[in-house]
Amino acid sequence: MAKANLDGNPITPLSICMIGGGGFIGSHLCEKLMSETSHIAIVVDVSSEKINHLLDKSLPWAKRIEFHHMNIKNDSRLETLVKASDLTINLAAICTPADYNTRPLDTIFSNFIDAIPVEPQYYMLKEDVSPCIFGPVHKQRWSYACAKQMTDRLIYAEHAENGLKFTIVRPYNWIGPRMDFIPGVDGPSDGVPRVLACFSNNLLRGEPLKLVDGGRSQRTFLYVKDAIEAVLLMIDNPNRANGHIFNVGNPDNEVSVKQLAELMIKVYAKVADVPASSLSTLDVTSEDFYGKGYDDSDRRIPDMTIITKQLGWKPRTSLDELLDSTLQYQHQTYSHAIKKELSNPST
Ligand SMILES: NC(=O)c1ccc[n+]([C@@H]2O[C@H](COP(=O)([O-])OP(=O)(O)OC[C@H]3O[C@@H](n4cnc5c(N)ncnc54)[C@H](O)[C@@H]3O)[C@@H](O)[C@H]2O)c1
């Protein structure tokens, strides 16, 4: 019997075109769609590395997932795939902050939703009320948020003028296994991933965790597997999701970046069986770390009213739990390669 959605209606299998579906979030969404639903995933990306484990032809869902190696900037095949699908989820972006300053053009042309108010009265962000505030143009870090907001507005205008059905998701620091890369192992040695992978890299190498401007910024962190539950509710309940913008975050998991580093040191010491006293933090300036043009908001907290009302979704995983499973994954996946590299630096 077909599964029912929140309104008791049967869930019909959809063809879902997932642009950028080979990345961190896409890989978790594909895993969920393949193991727990009958939906079909048509994945478009420049890389399939993070979903190769799902593409083996012997797997029971082999007929429900296909991968198209494609750069969406210049490939006309994309339109055909989108038109043939029931739903398109766009995840493609350059979303590593270190690239916002050094590759602002790519950042602008590749990005989608986001907008970051910076005044204390706007720390709590409401999707339908909070204004969008950006830093000045020479602070190129804001190119990402600005490009995301342009897309929000384009989607909304298409909805208003042409009746486009849409749902916009605002991910608030979704983290977990497969996020970004470890420099020198599965990414460029001079690459700078997002904070989770930066700190993981430092921990794996036994280096101090670098705190940009003292790690004062506060963020809320959500386990990617909780986040994927929310996305699946949107897919299976279009009547409740259409036309809405959803914050998807975990306000209960709010810490400063410095506290995150300290927590990761505590958890990693246990996971890797090393003394926590051998792991430390180091203050660095944002200019030294990210280059000229860096800027960020001190704090941003997702208001959860709309997603609770429409979909009844609530995050479940505490920061301790999510760091425990994520750092176990990082240790199992990377520690061997890093040990080898450190013992033989010339190779
Ligand atoms: N992870 C988060 O907490 C978070 C927070 C805010 C916004 N987002 C947004 O969610 C989306 C997915 O994020 P993610 O964390 O999975 O990042 P990710 O970098 O792991 O995934 C993005 C994917 O897009 C692909 N891509 C980029 N440019 C492309 C192109 N021109 N053609 C084809 N593929 C291309 C990349 O290869 C990558 O696999 C992004 O739009 C990101 O900005 C994520």
PDBQT file of the ligand as one rigid body, heavy atoms in Angstrom, charges set to zero:
ROOT
HETATM    1  N1  LIG A 401      25.148  23.110   4.239  1.00  0.00    +0.000 N 
HETATM    2  C1  LIG A 401      24.536  24.190   4.692  1.00  0.00    +0.000 C 
HETATM    3  O1  LIG A 401      24.356  24.353   5.888  1.00  0.00    +0.000 OA
HETATM    4  C2  LIG A 401      24.021  25.272   3.786  1.00  0.00    +0.000 A 
HETATM    5  C3  LIG A 401      23.728  26.518   4.357  1.00  0.00    +0.000 A 
HETATM    6  C4  LIG A 401      23.173  27.514   3.545  1.00  0.00    +0.000 A 
HETATM    7  C5  LIG A 401      22.925  27.245   2.202  1.00  0.00    +0.000 A 
HETATM    8  N2  LIG A 401      23.258  26.023   1.702  1.00  0.00    +0.000 N 
HETATM    9  C6  LIG A 401      22.968  25.810   0.276  1.00  0.00    +0.000 C 
HETATM   10  O2  LIG A 401      22.547  24.463   0.037  1.00  0.00    +0.000 OA
HETATM   11  C7  LIG A 401      23.013  24.040  -1.253  1.00  0.00    +0.000 C 
HETATM   12  C8  LIG A 401      23.800  22.725  -1.119  1.00  0.00    +0.000 C 
HETATM   13  O3  LIG A 401      24.865  22.925  -0.195  1.00  0.00    +0.000 OA
HETATM   14  P1  LIG A 401      25.905  21.793   0.222  1.00  0.00    +0.000 P 
HETATM   15  O4  LIG A 401      26.252  22.055   1.636  1.00  0.00    +0.000 OA
HETATM   16  O5  LIG A 401      25.406  20.457  -0.182  1.00  0.00    +0.000 OA
HETATM   17  O6  LIG A 401      27.166  22.215  -0.672  1.00  0.00    +0.000 OA
HETATM   18  P2  LIG A 401      28.083  21.345  -1.652  1.00  0.00    +0.000 P 
HETATM   19  O7  LIG A 401      29.179  22.232  -2.103  1.00  0.00    +0.000 OA
HETATM   20  O8  LIG A 401      28.475  20.072  -1.008  1.00  0.00    +0.000 OA
HETATM   21  O9  LIG A 401      27.113  21.027  -2.872  1.00  0.00    +0.000 OA
HETATM   22  C9  LIG A 401      26.956  21.866  -3.977  1.00  0.00    +0.000 C 
HETATM   23  C10 LIG A 401      27.083  21.005  -5.205  1.00  0.00    +0.000 C 
HETATM   24  O10 LIG A 401      26.854  21.836  -6.355  1.00  0.00    +0.000 OA
HETATM   25  C11 LIG A 401      27.712  21.386  -7.376  1.00  0.00    +0.000 C 
HETATM   26  N3  LIG A 401      27.907  22.456  -8.357  1.00  0.00    +0.000 N 
HETATM   27  C12 LIG A 401      28.396  23.715  -8.133  1.00  0.00    +0.000 A 
HETATM   28  N4  LIG A 401      28.465  24.399  -9.294  1.00  0.00    +0.000 NA
HETATM   29  C13 LIG A 401      27.977  23.571 -10.264  1.00  0.00    +0.000 A 
HETATM   30  C14 LIG A 401      27.799  23.698 -11.660  1.00  0.00    +0.000 A 
HETATM   31  N5  LIG A 401      28.142  24.835 -12.297  1.00  0.00    +0.000 N 
HETATM   32  N6  LIG A 401      27.264  22.647 -12.349  1.00  0.00    +0.000 NA
HETATM   33  C15 LIG A 401      26.934  21.493 -11.724  1.00  0.00    +0.000 A 
HETATM   34  N7  LIG A 401      27.094  21.317 -10.389  1.00  0.00    +0.000 NA
HETATM   35  C16 LIG A 401      27.615  22.337  -9.659  1.00  0.00    +0.000 A 
HETATM   36  C17 LIG A 401      29.009  21.043  -6.654  1.00  0.00    +0.000 C 
HETATM   37  O11 LIG A 401      29.834  20.158  -7.427  1.00  0.00    +0.000 OA
HETATM   38  C18 LIG A 401      28.493  20.397  -5.379  1.00  0.00    +0.000 C 
HETATM   39  O12 LIG A 401      28.425  18.983  -5.495  1.00  0.00    +0.000 OA
HETATM   40  C19 LIG A 401      23.871  25.204  -1.777  1.00  0.00    +0.000 C 
HETATM   41  O13 LIG A 401      23.064  25.994  -2.612  1.00  0.00    +0.000 OA
HETATM   42  C20 LIG A 401      24.245  25.981  -0.539  1.00  0.00    +0.000 C 
HETATM   43  O14 LIG A 401      24.524  27.337  -0.817  1.00  0.00    +0.000 OA
HETATM   44  C21 LIG A 401      23.793  25.040   2.457  1.00  0.00    +0.000 A 
ENDROOT
TORSDOF 0
